[in-house]
Amino acid sequence: MPRTQDELQRESGRMRTELCETLGIEFPIFAFSHCRDVVAAVSRAGGFGVLGALGFDAEQLETELAWIDEHAGGRPYGVDIVIPQRDAARPDEDRADLEERLRLRIPQGHRDFVRELLVQHGVPELPDGPVGNEMSGWTLSVARGQVETALRHDRVRLIANALGTPPSDLVDEIQRSGRLVAALAGNLRHAVAHREAGVDVVIAQGTESAAHTGDISSLVLWPQVVQAVAPIPVLAAGGIATGAHILSALALGTQGVWTGSLWLTVEEAGLEPVETERLLQATSADTVRTRSYTGKPNRVLRNAWTEAWAREDTPEPLPMPLQGMVTAEAIARSRRYPQRSQAVAIHSVGQAVGFMNEVRSCRGQIQSLVEGYFDALERLALLNDLDS
Ligand SMILES: Cc1cc2nc3c(=O)[nH]c(=O)nc-3n(C[C@H](O)[C@H](O)[C@H](O)COP(=O)(O)O)c2cc1C
């Protein structure tokens, strides 16, 4: 019989790790999302919601965080910021100048290729003409502004960095404010660099994961990172979709799980129905790593876009942030016309998509993960009984 929420809460001691105590959360389940409703709902349900700040300027981020403060029931949550290691901007260069300088480095062939692809698949143009602002972040000054904003919110208890090791002054500033600094690692080199920089939590992300990802599988990477950075707590990311995955992640020495894909199809995520349906139908074989989105390997749903960029007669994707500027127009058009763009719309999602077969609420998703964890624990206990 399924356990009630109260029973789960009471039993959570058998799942709670030291990091749960540090952060004051019930379950060691971290949920990355760009959607504030998901972040607030996960934290309310006893997990730890983390808002992806990419794409928000400091002012928009302030609005999102103020909303989460009001809706997370006083629970803690986190913010994930893309802090580039090397700043694309020159000292004192403003954003418009930077964007103009970078635009000149984009070959016309790349622009033409994208436009033709969109025409070929019938994706309409934007009513107000091409997108003006093609850079959605990637500069140190944007990231610093986002950190300042996040630090004004008491319930933000952890700030994570998506790309590489955060600069030492930011690590110091966040830690001095009493919050934890986390950073994602796709291999041991990243993890050791994070350890040397003094981060508080390392997120070991296997290749199965959505979005920017390396090429080492979760099962191999997690215990290696645990060993390399001990005693720093490690969160397991990449491919987690069930409670049994959580149990195996804890068995491999991590202190919790950092999930992303799972939260794309929850009720609160508010995707267009056509997008949700594509994700629900997709299997674990339907994702591919491609540099065609941002310039760095990124796991997305395979479609005509990824196939077109993989052909031999296609332009090579440019380095970050140039490729992101090339794709900005396609992203904006597919967001505006979701019904007519699915063949070429870019959806970051991991191999966990094969487990995402029904829409649940965030609370329902947490409940299902926690129940699955206890079921797996009972299966192991039975094995022990058989032994004795
Ligand atoms: C749509 C989407 C966008 C993402 N964007 C970011 C990002 O901006 N920064 C980041 O640190 N991680 C990002 N991630 C990765 C997640 O933080 C997380 O590491 C990953 O989803 C875990 O693997 P999973 O997808 O198998 O659960 C994104 C994930 C998804 C699904």
The ligand as an SDF file (V2000), in Angstrom:
LIG
                    3D

 31 33  0  0  0  0  0  0  0  0999 V2000
   16.2640   21.9070  -19.6950 C   0  0  0  0  0  0  0  0  0  0  0  0
   17.5090   21.8060  -18.8480 C   0  0  0  0  0  0  0  0  0  0  0  0
   18.3730   22.8870  -18.7860 C   0  0  0  0  0  0  0  0  0  0  0  0
   19.5190   22.8200  -18.0010 C   0  0  0  0  0  0  0  0  0  0  0  0
   20.3110   23.9200  -17.8740 N   0  0  0  0  0  0  0  0  0  0  0  0
   21.2860   23.9280  -16.9320 C   0  0  0  0  0  0  0  0  0  0  0  0
   21.9540   25.1370  -16.5720 C   0  0  0  0  0  0  0  0  0  0  0  0
   21.6650   26.2220  -17.0880 O   0  0  0  0  0  0  0  0  0  0  0  0
   22.9000   25.0610  -15.6110 N   0  0  0  0  0  0  0  0  0  0  0  0
   23.2150   23.8660  -14.9740 C   0  0  0  0  0  0  0  0  0  0  0  0
   24.0550   23.8610  -14.0750 O   0  0  0  0  0  0  0  0  0  0  0  0
   22.6180   22.7250  -15.3080 N   0  0  0  0  0  0  0  0  0  0  0  0
   21.6450   22.7270  -16.2470 C   0  0  0  0  0  0  0  0  0  0  0  0
   20.9820   21.5750  -16.5210 N   0  0  0  0  0  0  0  0  0  0  0  0
   21.4750   20.2860  -15.9570 C   0  0  0  0  0  0  0  0  0  0  0  0
   20.9200   20.0250  -14.5590 C   0  0  0  0  0  0  0  0  0  0  0  0
   21.4320   20.9510  -13.6260 O   0  0  0  0  0  0  0  0  0  0  0  0
   21.2870   18.6300  -14.0680 C   0  0  0  0  0  0  0  0  0  0  0  0
   22.6730   18.5580  -13.8020 O   0  0  0  0  0  0  0  0  0  0  0  0
   20.9470   17.5090  -15.0120 C   0  0  0  0  0  0  0  0  0  0  0  0
   19.6800   17.7080  -15.5920 O   0  0  0  0  0  0  0  0  0  0  0  0
   20.9680   16.1800  -14.2350 C   0  0  0  0  0  0  0  0  0  0  0  0
   20.7850   15.0650  -15.0650 O   0  0  0  0  0  0  0  0  0  0  0  0
   19.3330   14.5000  -15.4880 P   0  0  0  0  0  0  0  0  0  0  0  0
   18.8600   15.4160  -16.5470 O   0  0  0  0  0  0  0  0  0  0  0  0
   19.6220   13.1400  -15.9630 O   0  0  0  0  0  0  0  0  0  0  0  0
   18.4670   14.5310  -14.2570 O   0  0  0  0  0  0  0  0  0  0  0  0
   19.8210   21.6180  -17.2970 C   0  0  0  0  0  0  0  0  0  0  0  0
   18.9500   20.5340  -17.3720 C   0  0  0  0  0  0  0  0  0  0  0  0
   17.7950   20.6180  -18.1160 C   0  0  0  0  0  0  0  0  0  0  0  0
   16.8420   19.4470  -18.1310 C   0  0  0  0  0  0  0  0  0  0  0  0
  1  2  1  0
  2  3  1  0
  2 30  2  0
  3  4  2  0
  4  5  1  0
  4 28  1  0
  5  6  2  0
  6  7  1  0
  6 13  1  0
  7  8  2  0
  7  9  1  0
  9 10  1  0
 10 11  2  0
 10 12  1  0
 12 13  2  0
 13 14  1  0
 14 15  1  0
 14 28  1  0
 15 16  1  0
 16 17  1  0
 16 18  1  0
 18 19  1  0
 18 20  1  0
 20 21  1  0
 20 22  1  0
 22 23  1  0
 23 24  1  0
 24 25  2  0
 24 26  1  0
 24 27  1  0
 28 29  2  0
 29 30  1  0
 30 31  1  0
M  END
$$$$
